[in-house]
Each structure stands twice: as C-alpha cells, then as structure tokens.
Amino acid sequence: MDAAELHARLAAIAGGIEDDVPLAALTTLGVGGPAKRLVAPRTQAELGAVVELLEAHSERFLVLGGGSNLLFSDRGFSGTVIATTALRAWSVETAEVTAECGVPLQHLLSDAAVAATGALDFLVGIPGTIGGATVMNAGIRGASMSDVVASVTVLVHGGGREILDGDSCGFRYRGSALADAGRTVLETTLRLTGRRFDRDSLSAVRRATQPVGKRTAGCVFRNPPGMAAGELIEVAGLKGARVGDAIVSEIHGNFIENQGHATSDEIRSLIDIVRRKVYKGFRVLLELEIEVVAG
C-alpha cells in the first residue's frame, strides 16, 4: 500500500487527517518537528480500526494524549500520530469513574462527583490524559494511579478489546507492563473509595516547588531508590545550567524548561550533561522518566 492509499483509508475510517503537523504545538515542552501525518479518531471503534490498519501494514505510529512526558526529535516523527483529543467521555457510578483515554486529568478532577470523594485529588496539577497517566502510572510521592485503577480496557492485535484488572497491568514506579508491550489504552476505570487527599494543600506545594506555567515535560528523571533526582541535581550545582534555550529549572532540578525556542537536540545535550555530572559526583546513573521519541 502506497502513502496515498494509506492516507485515503485512514481518512475513510476517522474523518479528518493532516500531513506534516508540527509536534511542538502538541506537546507541553513545545519541541518537535513535523509528524508525517496526524489522525484524530472520534470513537474508540475508530481508534481500534486505525491501529489495526497501521499494524497490518507495519506502519509506525504513536498514540498521543496531552503531549506531556514526551520529547520529540527536531526532525519530527516519520510515522502516524494518533491524537486522542476527541475521546473525552466519562461516567461516574457510586464508587467508580470510567474515563476514555483522551480525558485530561484535570477535566476529570473538575467533575463534582469525583471531586466530592477526594480520592483522585493526588492527581491535581499533573498534566496529561487518563490514557497516558495509566500507562505511565502517574502520581506523586506516596500515591500513584496503580492505587486507584480498578480495570483498564486495551486494544489487542486485530482490533479486539481486552479488559485487564489493575493487578494485571504490571504497575511499577512510573511505568507499567502496558508501556512495555505498547498496549493502547481505550478507557480506565478508577476507584473513588479509600484514602482522601487535600487538593488545596497539594496545589500549594506544587506551585511553590515546581515550575508551574513553564514549558516543561514534567520530571525528566526517575527518582533513584531512596533518593530524589531533583536533590541530586541541585547538590551537583546544576540548577540554572543551560544549553541554548533549554535550562535546568531554578525552582526544581528535575525539570528542564524551554525558555524560548529550545530544540530537542539542546534538551538532549542538557540531559547528557546532567547525567554525567550526577554520575561523576554520586555514582548514580539517572534514568529518564520522559519518553524520547526518535524521528
């Protein structure tokens, strides 16, 4: 199948399709060249059909939610980006909420019934969507998605669906077996029972200790066991270090800010500088929490 035929078949499945879409406009970091094509399925069925078509023809693809936690190449992405922006439905039962993969976390937290429970308030201020947060086991110190996930509906090869309970997702610190296997999340059901969180207190702490409102991809590095990556970076004297318009945040060492027109190459160079200096000083090799997407 040539590119023109694939384009036509994707358009027939999901309606609008765009070519050469700048990824910088679709990420919280504001970095990235053009995607070969972008398609935005309107339903879960369309998402499944798009993935099935791309897999059948060995076409490279990436499912994009809120664009946080991602660093695209300056050269762009040579495959198809599947945007989940249209998949934003959710429903609340007595003790659970089920949300489609494209629901922004902060939209879900604005639901009065969800807010009344306080069970998901630990997610306040975290960018991204339910789908991405599920796959990456998003959260804060002491609380993660794995604590509240009741079940996850994912695509299986051939366009089918499978429902996994939380214990079957292989959750770990800022990751999961879903990520390892490249599973596409359709929707997640979260429990609204259990521990309550103080949203106002968490919001105040976030504003005081993180570069809220700046262009970042969230925490760049995973916390090593028993340590905090941001503290290691600060003690290493790296706050304020910069390459071009990419700078290690003065507020929190585990954030890199795009202070203007930073490129992916500049950010990756700064990441390498941080990793080398932290390793030299502490013999700790920092692992990335953000996903670096090759062109």
C-alpha positions in Angstrom: 0.0 0.0 0.0 1.5 3.4 -1.0 1.3 6.5 1.1 -1.7 8.0 -0.9 -3.8 4.8 -0.4 -3.0 4.6 3.3 -3.9 8.3 3.7 -7.2 7.7 1.9 -8.1 4.6 4.0 -7.2 6.4 7.3 -9.4 9.4 6.2 -12.3 7.0 5.4 -12.0 5.5 8.9 -11.6 8.6 11.1 -12.5 11.6 9.0 -10.0 14.4 9.1 -6.4 13.7 8.6 -3.5 16.2 8.4 0.0 15.9 6.9 3.2 17.5 8.3 1.8 18.6 11.6 4.2 20.5 13.9 4.6 18.4 17.0 5.9 21.3 19.0 2.3 22.7 19.1 1.0 19.4 20.5 3.5 19.0 23.5 3.8 20.7 26.8 7.5 21.2 26.2 6.9 22.9 22.9 9.5 21.0 21.0 9.4 18.7 17.9 9.4 18.8 14.2 6.5 17.7 11.9 4.7 14.4 12.1 4.3 12.6 8.8 0.6 12.5 9.4 -1.9 13.0 12.2 -5.3 11.4 12.6 -7.8 12.0 15.4 -10.3 9.1 15.8 -13.8 10.2 17.0 -14.7 7.0 18.8 -13.0 4.0 20.5 -14.1 1.9 17.5 -12.3 4.3 15.1 -9.2 4.3 17.2 -9.2 0.5 17.1 -9.7 0.5 13.3 -6.8 3.0 12.8 -4.4 1.0 14.9 -5.5 -2.3 13.2 -4.8 -0.8 9.7 -1.4 0.7 10.7 -0.3 -2.6 12.3 -1.5 -4.7 9.4 0.8 -2.6 7.1 3.7 -2.3 9.6 3.3 1.4 9.7 4.9 3.2 12.6 2.5 5.0 14.9 2.3 6.8 18.3 -0.8 7.4 20.4 -0.7 11.0 21.7 -2.7 12.2 24.6 -1.9 15.5 26.3 1.7 15.7 24.9 3.3 15.8 28.4 6.2 13.5 29.3 7.4 13.4 25.6 10.5 14.7 23.8 10.1 14.5 20.1 13.0 14.9 17.6 13.7 18.1 15.8 13.3 16.1 12.7 9.7 15.2 13.6 8.1 11.7 13.6 8.3 9.5 10.5 5.0 7.7 11.2 1.4 8.4 12.1 0.5 10.3 15.3 -2.9 9.2 16.6 -4.4 12.0 18.7 -7.0 11.1 21.4 -8.4 14.6 21.8 -11.9 13.5 20.7 -12.1 10.6 23.2 -13.2 12.6 26.3 -16.2 10.9 27.7 -16.5 9.7 31.3 -19.2 8.4 33.6 -19.4 8.2 37.4 -21.0 5.5 39.3 -21.3 5.3 43.1 -17.8 4.3 43.8 -16.0 4.4 40.4 -15.4 6.6 37.4 -14.8 5.3 33.9 -12.9 7.7 31.6 -11.9 7.4 27.9 -8.2 7.6 27.2 -8.2 11.2 25.9 -9.8 12.7 29.0 -7.4 15.3 30.5 -6.8 14.5 34.2 -7.7 18.0 35.3 -11.0 17.9 33.4 -11.9 14.7 35.3 -11.0 16.2 38.6 -13.5 19.1 37.9 -16.3 16.6 37.9 -18.4 17.4 41.1 -19.0 13.8 41.9 -15.3 12.9 41.5 -14.2 15.9 43.5 -16.5 15.2 46.4 -14.7 11.9 47.1 -11.2 13.4 47.2 -9.8 10.0 46.1 -8.2 11.3 43.0 -7.0 14.7 44.3 -3.4 13.5 44.4 -3.5 14.0 40.6 -4.2 17.7 40.9 -1.9 19.7 38.7 -0.5 16.7 36.8 -0.8 17.4 33.0 -1.8 14.8 30.5 -4.6 12.4 29.9 -6.1 9.3 31.6 -4.6 7.1 28.9 -1.1 8.4 29.4 -1.4 8.6 33.2 -2.5 4.9 33.2 0.3 3.7 31.1 3.0 5.7 33.0 1.4 5.1 36.4 1.4 8.8 37.1 1.3 10.2 40.6 3.1 11.8 43.4 5.3 10.6 46.2 3.2 8.1 48.2 0.3 7.8 45.7 0.0 6.6 42.1 -2.6 5.6 39.5 -1.9 1.9 40.5 -3.6 2.7 43.9 -6.9 3.5 42.3 -7.1 1.6 38.9 -9.8 -1.0 39.0 -9.6 -2.0 35.4 -8.2 -0.9 32.0 -9.7 -1.6 28.6 -7.0 -2.1 26.0 -6.8 -2.9 22.3 -5.5 -6.3 21.3 -4.0 -7.4 18.0 -6.6 -7.5 15.3 -8.7 -4.7 16.7 -10.3 -6.5 19.6 -10.7 -5.4 23.2 -9.5 -6.8 26.5 -10.3 -5.8 30.0 -7.5 -6.1 32.5 -7.9 -5.7 36.2 -5.4 -3.4 38.0 -3.2 -6.3 39.2 -2.7 -7.5 35.6 -1.3 -4.2 34.4 2.2 -4.7 35.9 2.3 -1.3 37.5 5.7 -0.1 38.9 7.2 3.2 39.7 6.3 5.5 36.8 5.7 2.6 34.4 3.7 -0.5 33.7 3.6 -3.7 31.6 1.2 -1.7 29.3 4.1 0.5 28.3 6.4 -2.4 27.9 4.0 -4.1 25.5 2.9 -1.0 23.7 -0.7 -1.6 24.6 -3.2 1.1 23.5 -5.5 2.1 26.4 -9.1 2.8 25.4 -10.5 3.6 28.8 -9.7 3.3 32.5 -12.0 2.7 35.5 -10.8 4.3 38.7 -12.0 3.6 42.3 -13.3 6.6 44.2 -13.0 5.0 47.6 -10.2 4.8 50.0 -7.7 7.5 51.0 -8.7 11.1 50.6 -6.3 13.9 49.7 -6.2 17.6 50.4 -6.3 19.2 47.0 -5.6 22.7 48.2 -2.5 21.7 50.1 -1.1 19.6 47.2 -1.8 22.5 44.8 0.0 25.0 47.1 3.0 22.7 47.4 3.2 22.2 43.6 3.1 25.9 43.0 5.8 26.5 45.5 8.2 23.8 44.4 7.7 23.2 40.7 7.9 25.5 37.6 4.1 25.7 37.1 3.2 27.5 34.0 6.5 27.0 32.3 7.0 24.8 29.2 8.3 21.5 30.6 7.7 17.8 30.1 7.3 17.2 33.8 10.0 15.4 35.8 12.8 14.4 33.4 14.4 11.6 35.5 13.0 8.8 37.7 13.9 9.1 41.3 16.6 6.5 42.2 15.7 4.1 45.0 15.8 6.1 48.3 16.8 9.3 46.7 15.3 12.3 44.8 16.7 13.1 41.4 16.0 16.8 41.9 18.1 16.9 45.0 21.0 15.2 43.4 20.9 17.6 40.5 20.7 20.6 42.9 23.6 19.4 45.0 25.6 18.9 41.8 25.2 22.6 41.2 23.2 22.1 38.0 20.2 24.4 38.7 20.3 27.1 36.0 22.6 25.1 33.7 21.6 25.7 30.1 22.2 24.8 26.5 20.7 27.3 24.2 17.1 28.0 25.3 16.9 24.8 27.4 17.6 25.3 31.1 17.5 23.2 34.3 14.8 24.9 36.3 15.9 27.1 39.2 12.8 26.0 41.1 13.2 22.2 40.8 16.2 20.5 39.5 14.3 17.6 37.9 12.6 19.9 35.4 14.0 21.3 32.1 12.3 24.4 30.8 12.0 25.6 27.3 12.7 29.3 27.8 12.1 30.3 24.2 13.0 28.3 21.1 14.8 25.3 22.6 15.4 22.4 20.3 15.2 18.7 21.0 19.0 18.5 20.4 19.6 21.2 23.0 17.5 19.5 25.6 19.1 16.1 24.9 22.6 17.7 25.3 21.5 19.2 28.6 20.1 15.8 29.8 23.5 14.3 29.0 25.4 17.0 30.9 23.1 16.4 34.0 23.5 12.6 33.8 27.3 12.8 33.5 27.8 15.3 36.4 25.4 13.5 38.7 27.2 10.2 38.0 30.6 11.7 38.5 29.5 13.2 41.8 27.4 10.4 43.3 27.9 7.3 41.1 24.2 7.3 40.4 23.1 6.9 36.8 19.8 8.8 36.4 17.2 7.0 34.3 14.8 9.0 32.1 11.2 9.4 33.1 10.3 11.3 30.0 10.0 9.4 26.7 12.4 10.4 24.0 10.8 9.7 20.6 13.1 9.1 17.7 12.4 10.7 14.4 
